[in-house]
Amino acid sequence: MTDIKGTVKGIYEKLDEKKGEDIRIIDISGLSDIADYFVIATANNPNQMDALQDTVDEFMTEQNVSIRNTEGHVRDHSSWILMDYGDIIVHIFDREAREFYNLEHLWKGGRVEVTEL
């Protein structure tokens, strides 16, 4: 991944195109070794959650970035999908799970890079 900030911005744009809500990018590079960035978005329904996951996966495939792991899927009635691309971890939540887990609060020491483009 040569231009991580550009890739993160691209993920943001793809989520925004599919009407993901409350999209946040959090730079956690100084806080953790698990990743450099979290990208967090909210979906309004299972179909949108699936579309957001698909669009991120397609974009990252175009960037030649392989997914390391995925947790959760709409077919399994998940309220949270985690997509691990190594330096970037994408979290897609339904509204209730987003409020419950409140990752922004848990990682409040991270710097919010982008809240809107």
N, C-alpha and C positions, 0 to 999 in steps of 0.2 A: 504494500500500500504506500505509494509514493507521496501523495498529497492527501493526508488524512483530513485536514480541514475542508478541502474541496469535496471529499467523499462524504463527510458529515453533512455539509451544506446540500449536497445532492440528495441524500436521504431525506433531509428536511423538506426539500422541494417536492419530492415524490409523495411524501406523506400529505403535504399540503394540497397537491393536485387531486388526491383522492379524498379530500375534505376531512383529513384527520384533524382533531381539535386539540387545543391547548398543547401544541408541540413545543417541547423544550429540549435544548441541547445543554448538557452539563459536562464541563471539563473536570474529570476526576483524576487527571494524571498526577497531581501532587498528593492525592489522598490514598490511592490504591494501586496495586500492581495488576489488578484483574483486567483493567481496560484504561483507555485514555478518555473516552467519551461515552456517555449515555445519551441516547436519543429516546425521548418519551413522548408518546401520543395517546390520545383517547379516541376510541371508536364508539359510535352511537348504537351499533347493533352488530350481531354476528356476521352478517354479510359484509359490512364495512370492515370489520376486524380482519376477515379473510382477504379482502381486497388490499388492505394496507400491508398485510404480511406478504402477499404476492408481489406487490409493486416494489417493496424493499428487496425481496429476493431477486427479482428480475434485474433491478438496478445494480445490485452487488455482483451478480453474475456478469453483467456487461462490463463491470470494473475489474473483472477477473479476481474477485475476492470470494473465497470459499467460506461457507458457513461452517463453524466448528461444532455448534450444537444449537438445537431448538428445543425449547420447553413450552408445552401448551399448544393447543390447536383448537380451532372452532369446532371441529368434529367431535372433540372430547369435551365440549361444553366449557372450555377454559375461559376464564375472565381476564387472563394475563398471558400474553405470548412474549417469550424472551427469545431473541435471535442474537447469538454470540458470533461476532465476526472478528474476534481477537481484540484489536485495539478499540473496536466500536461495539457496544451492546445496545440493541434496539429493544425497547419495551413498548408493547401495545396493550393497552388496558381497555376494559369497558369502564364506564363512568364510576360505578360503585367500587370496583377494585382499585381504580386510580386513587380515589379518595381514601380508601382503607389503608393501602400500602404507603401512600404519600412519600414516594422516593425522593422528591425534591427536599423534603424535610430531613430524611435520613442522610442525604448527601449534601446537606446545606453548606458544608465547608467547600464544596465544589463551586466553580464559577459558572454561572449561566451564560453561555456564549451567545445564544440567539433565542429570542422569544418570538420574533416575527421577522420576516424578510421584507 
